[in-house]
């Protein structure tokens, strides 16, 4: 990244520099409760200018469900974007293609759609499983499943799984994300997977920053040179690192998870210095989409 990188007002400043734009969802298009101001208008403007637009999420919804979710938020396929792809869809593809009859245990909120069409068999006890799949990490309070802000409630069970030698499958590598009703980002599956590794457990991932996620999302766009593709994200370790590893250009929003991480850590007050310290540097900074 150039040392003199400037912060651009929004993505339309880069409209003429790229042919394909890839957008993360949470922290980029969606703040957890609503679309960011002008997000829909700017995506539509890119489409009207003849650009290709892909929405790429580490969420565990499958594509059809994601399209419905985005429509409810005001983003329509064909108007605002060309394609949606998710880590959940990638996991589904892999599970359904595997002809082994593996047994799995779900830890967290169940996501049955990812196992539809597979030969896998769900079991009710981890001791009978070949692997553990991390569902959405929530806890029960007053009869309701609610999000939490730390991995603490899950540590005891995760240590048990590790002691049994079970592989943990994570279809959302994000550590935290903003969701409605919370001022702080809540724990995602990636936080549980990271802790699992810390206690000696084996993990496998679907999603950003892993190359398979980007390759699958960009199928059919092989004629577009990597340097003409821009990934817009809010998280250095997933959005920016993953895209840059494939030679794509990257833009980091100046709000969202990486900005929150920087302020929480307290050592830096400038994203340029923070990126340099992490050795994950975006090509552009954006105030907003």
Beta strands, then each sheet from edge to edge (+ up, - down):
strand 1: 7-8
strand 2: 20-23
strand 3: 52-57
strand 4: 83-86
strand 5: 103-107
strand 6: 121-122
strand 7: 131-134
strand 8: 139-141
strand 9: 144-146
strand 10: 167-170
strand 11: 176-177
strand 12: 186-187
strand 13: 203-205
strand 14: 229-233
strand 15: 249-253
strand 16: 284-286
sheet 1: 1+ 16+ 15+ 14+ 2+ 3+ 4+
sheet 2: 6+ 5+ 7+ 10+ 13+
sheet 3: 8+ 9-
sheet 4: 11+ 12-
end
